[in-house]
Amino acid sequence: MNIIIAALIATTLYLLCTLGFLLRLRQYPELKSLSKHILLAPGFLALAAHSFILYSTMINPVGINFGFYSSLSLISASITLLILVSSIRHPIEIIGIMIMPVAALMIIMDTLQSSSHIIATGASDGLLFHIMASIIAYSILGLAAAYAIVLSVQNSFLHRHQPGGFIRLLPPLRTMESLLFETITIGFICLSIALASGLIFLENIFAQHLVHKTALSIFAWIVFGILLFGHWFIGWRGRTAIRWTLGGFFSLMLAYFGSKFVLEVLLT
């Protein structure tokens, strides 16, 4: 299949799934009788096409391309997968409405733009493990950031005594907070593994071109660690949890994509 055709298919299906979620939240009678699994189907099909695009743009004879645009696309696909799987059990379609158009945009950028950061064939298993652990950690903590944004909207509506509208279709506030902290806990563990594997397997982790990435990643790890400590032992929740979650995720994204953008886009 041609990459352009696959991109058109994936983008269309992502937007179709987004529209289905949106209409369901708007409580259109035609969709109320439809199973959620039917509405999720275009999203999973879009992910299949998205995976084909990622394979085509990242895998080549000389190695694996973890360039800026391909990495953005990969992270967006990973977060979308987590959201679709989570949506089977929880009514969090609003997060899919936020993320799937972003995934569609990342596909377009990855298809039309190019950047290169090749991990050569024959790279050590330790390096590949570090990269995959980092991607998993970024994706899970990205999902936590999406939860935090929705939680912020819920808090805002409830503090204004406006519990109606789409807020009624979201899980209760306590359930959303539980989802948030469960996700942060898993993401924190994965980030710890990613940092530890980097220290073990990367000889130049504090080299000049990596020092900002390393420092910001460690800072994000400290932020999420303090947040979990504050939640478990002090009872932090609500707006405090939202601010710390978004702050930690911003630091993490700045660490990875900020440095990649400068090195692979601005300086090339």
N, C-alpha and C positions, 0 to 999 in steps of 0.2 A: 504494500500500500504506500502511495506517495505521502510524504510528510505533510504537505499542504492539505491534502484531502483529509488525512487523519486529524489535523489541527482544526479544520472546519467542522468535522464530525464531533470532536471532543468539545469544542466551544459551544456548538449548538446544543448538545446534550446537557452540558453544565447549565446553560441558560434555561433550557426546558425544565430541568429539575428545580432550578431556582424559582421559576414561574409557578410550578406545581406547589412548592412549599409556600410561596407567597399567597397564592389563591386559597390554599388550605387554611392559612392563618387568617385570611380575610373571611373565612367561613362561607365560601361559596357552596351552595347546596349540592351542586353537581359533583363536588370532590369529597363531600363528607362521607359518602358511602364507599369511597375507594379505600382499599387497604393502603397503609403507609408503605408497605413493601413495593407496591406498584409505583408509587411516587418516587421511591428511592432507586428504582431500576435505571432510569436515565443517568443518574449520578454514577452508579457503578459501571455502566457502559462507557460513560465519559472517561472514567478512570482507566478502563482498559485501553481506550484510544490514547489517553495521556501517557500511559506506560509505554506504548509503542513509540510515541514521539520521543520520550526520554531515552529509550534504548537506542533509537536511531541517532539522536544528537550527542549522546554521551559515550557510547561504546564505539570504538574505532580500533584499527589494527595496532596503533602505537600505545594504546592505553585507554583510560577512562577520563573523560573531560568533565571536570568539576568547575567549569567556568561560571562566571557571575550569573548569567541568564539561565543556564541549565540548572544551577543550584537553586535559584529562586523557584523555577518550575518544579524541581524535585521536592522542595519543602512544601510548596502549595499542594502538590499531589498527596503528600504524606498527611498533611493536616486534613485535607478533604476526606481521605480514607478514614481517619480517626473519627471525623464528624459523622460520616455516613454510617459507620458501624455503631457509634454511640446513639445515633438517632433511632436505631432499631428498638432500643430499650427505653430511651428517654425522649420526651417531647422538646427537642432542642433544634427544631427546624430553622428557627430564626438565625442560628449560627451558620447553618448551611447557606442561608440567603446572603449572609455577610461574606462567606469565604469562597463559594463556588464562582461568582463573577471574577474574583481576584485570581483564582486558578485559571479561568479562561483567559484573562489578560496576560498571565505569566506564559501561557502557551503561545500566544501571539508574539510576545516579546522574544521568547526563545526561538521561535520559528523565523522571525524577521531580523533579529540581531545576532551577533556572534561575539563570543569571548572565549578565551582558552586558558585552562589550567589543567594540563594533562598529568595524571598520575600514571606513570609509565607501566607497561606490562612487565610483570616480574617484581612489582613493588612488594615490600614486606607485608606479611599478614597482619603484623602489629599496626602498621600505618593504615591499612584498609579497615581494620577493626576500629581504630580511633575515629576515622572519617564516618563510618556507619553509626557508631555510638553518638557522635556529635549530631548527625542528621536526625536520629531518633529523638535525642534530647531537645533539639530546636523545635521539632514538630510537635512533641507533646507539650512543651512549654508555650508554643504558639497557640495550641488549643486552649491552654489555661488562660492566656491573654484574651482570647475570644470569649471565654466564660466570664472573665472579669469585666469585659465591656458590657455584656448582657446584664451581668449582676449590677453594674453601675446604673444602667437604664432602669432596671427593676427598682433599685433603691430610690432613684429620682422620682419615679411615678408614685411609689408608695409613700414617700415623704410628702408629696403634694396631694396625698389622699385621692389618687386617680388609679385605682386598681383594675380598671376595666380594659377594654381593647385587647390587643395581642398579649398583654401581660397575663391575662387569664389563661392563655394557652401555653405558658411557660411552666416549668416545674416550680413548686413553692420555693421561696427564698432560701430556706434552710437546705433544701435539696440541691439548689444551685451552688450554695456555699460548700456543701459536702463534695459535689462533683469537682468544684474548683480545687479544693485542698487535696482530694485524691489524685487529681491530675498533676498538681504541683509536686506532690510527694514522689510520684513515679518519674516525673521529669527531672526532679532534683537528683534522684538516684542515677538516672541515665547520664545527667550532666557530670556527676561525680565520677562515673566510670569513664566518660569521655576525657575529662581533665587528667585523671590518673593514667589512662592509657597514653595520653599525649606526653606526660612527664616521663613515662617509661620508654616509649617507643620512638619519640622524636628527639633527636640529639640537639636540634637547634630551635627548641620551642621558645627560647628567649632571644633569638636572633633579631636584628633590627627590624626586618620586615614582618615579624610575627609578634613582637613584644606588645603592641597595642591590642592585638587580638587576644593574646594570652591574659594580659592585665584586665581587660574588660570582661572576659569570660570568667575569670576568678572573682571579679567584683560582682557579676551576676550571680555566681554560685553563693557568695556571701549574703547577698540580698535575699535570695530564696531560702537560704539556711536560717537567717534571722527571722524571716516571715514564718517559717514552719515552727521555729522555737517559740515565737510570740503567740502563734495560734494554739499550740499544744499546752504551753505553760502559763500564758497570760490571758489567753482567750481572745486574741485579735481576730476580728472579722469585719464584715461590712466595708466601709470606705477605706479603712486602714489596709485591709487585705487587697483591695482593688488597686490602691496606689502602689503598694510594694510589688504586686504582681506585674503591673504594667511597667514599673521602673526597672525591674529585673529583666523583663523580656526586651525592653528597649536597649538596655546595655548589651544583652546577648546578641541581638540583631546588629547592633552597631559594631560589635566585635567581629562578627563573621562577614556580614555583607558590606559594612562600611569600609573595611580594609580591602575586600575584594573589588569593590566599586572603584576605589582609588587606584589600585594596582592594575586592574584588568580593563577598566573602561577609560578613566581619566588619563592615565599615563601611557596608553597604547595608541 
